[in-house]
Amino acid sequence: MGAQQSFDVAVVGAGPGGYVAAIRAAQLGLRVAVVEADRPGGVCLNWGCIPTKALLSGAELVDSLRAHGKAFGIDADAVTLDYGRAVEHSRQVADRLGQGVSSLLRKNRIRLVRGRARLAGANTLDVSGPDEQTVEADHVVLATGSSEWVPPGVAVDGERVVTSREALALSSVPGRLLVVGAGAVGVEFAYLYAMYGARVTVLEMADQMLPGMDVEVARTLESEFRRKGIDVVLGARFEELESSGGQVRVGYIRHGRREEISIDRVLVAMGRRPLTEGLGLEAAGVRLDDSGFAVVDAAHRTSLPSVLAIGDLAGGPLLAHKASEEGIAAVELLAGVERPPFDAARVPACIYAQPQVAAIGLTETQARERRGDGVRIGRFPFSASGKAVAADHPAGFVKLVVDAEFGEILGAHVVGAGATELIAELALGMQLEATTAELARTVHAHPTLSEAIWEAALAAEGRSLNS
Ligand code: FAD
């Protein structure tokens, strides 16, 4: 083992949880090290949020030309597509932003230790790899993230059978693609490949796409996907797959009957699992739950008080901004900053296919389960929005789930163009405990998509203007 170094905080993992926690800790005057086994930026920058959004920007461009070009006198029939070039672009973007993280760490005088960390004790990390050494710290923040979950018996070969990780490096588009799982990752890849010319089928076990999200939102996404030629099979439980002769045969159970599909490539998007292998957590006394996520308290401490866990490792929602916000909260609480605890109920979730989907807080179903009749709904369709109609994007709506007595926003659900940007206003509204009366009094510029939020608030107040 190499030299021994001592710090106030040692962070394991330089994803959006770890590197943000490290910067905030350094801003608070703490001496900080970050141990990273791979490339700074984590899954988010390298194999998740950023490269997928780079690719989806291309998909959206093609979709816009094809689906909406005619309305503006643009003939998109002669457009040629080079998916390989789009993948190159996405890799360049990931590289550039990853280098940005390294320089941010330097700028904040954070020691980057390259290698794989193992928790050797309550305050000790053994690092193996290029910068082999022992790191001692008063506190350790674990931010090792998650990786793809693949069902037992499924062999990922990186060509015919892939997860999002392999898919992001492949520059070819299959003729026919089956996406197993209609969660955020499955939906985004289904849309991406369909726009670049694949015939795509999505298989989902639940009876709606985006399980857990608002049912009306999911139904709108489903019908828009079908209009774009994407086949959606719901209530279909994946059983097994077999790859031979350049084809993959996938068996699934639907309505109690076994069905099969033969396809060129399968993308398994059935969820993620926490990354704890080789970390030595259980030996060190860090308790994990039944699914392997670290169990933490409101201050993000694990069962070993000097060890904290944030981000995907500490459980859902498995989102980059949740990881970052937890990282900030964890080190601020460590440093004695007076602040409210991190509130997972106010984390927006976004899906970047077209139509886009964005949601925060309770769904209507959850709100009615908890409050019965004490819930009001305010809804506004984009088909009645001047800006959406002008842009030829009339699909979708804004739906507000509201406390019937005080008008507080309990949840917000948006499906349609621009949804992932619109949700920020509703996140701020919920943070400030804004009521629909206050939203309705807020002047929204005309014509903008954000007027749909204003109109949904007016609807919740029982005084719709434009619908
Ligand atoms: P990670 O980003 O997973 O980072 C963990 C880091 O720890 C990695 O760099 C890893 O190398 C390192 N590490 C692990 N073990 C060790 C060890 N023992 N020693 C040293 N280093 C170690 N979220 C969104 O919010 N928006 C999106 O649009 C979005 N799109 C996604 C698309 C895809 C295809 C995928 C897969 C995910 C997407 N996510 C998205 C989820 C998001 O990427 C994760 O929620 C986020 O990266 C979690 O951050 P983290 O810091 O907890 O962990």
Residues whose N, C-alpha, C, O or C-beta is under 5 A from the ligand:
A	BS01	FAD	V12 G13 A14 G15 P16 G17 G18 V35 E36 A37 D38 R39 G41 G42 V43 C44 W47 G48 C49 T52 G115 R116 A117 A143 T144 G145 S146 S164 V185 I310 G311 D312 L313 L318 L319 A320 H321 A323
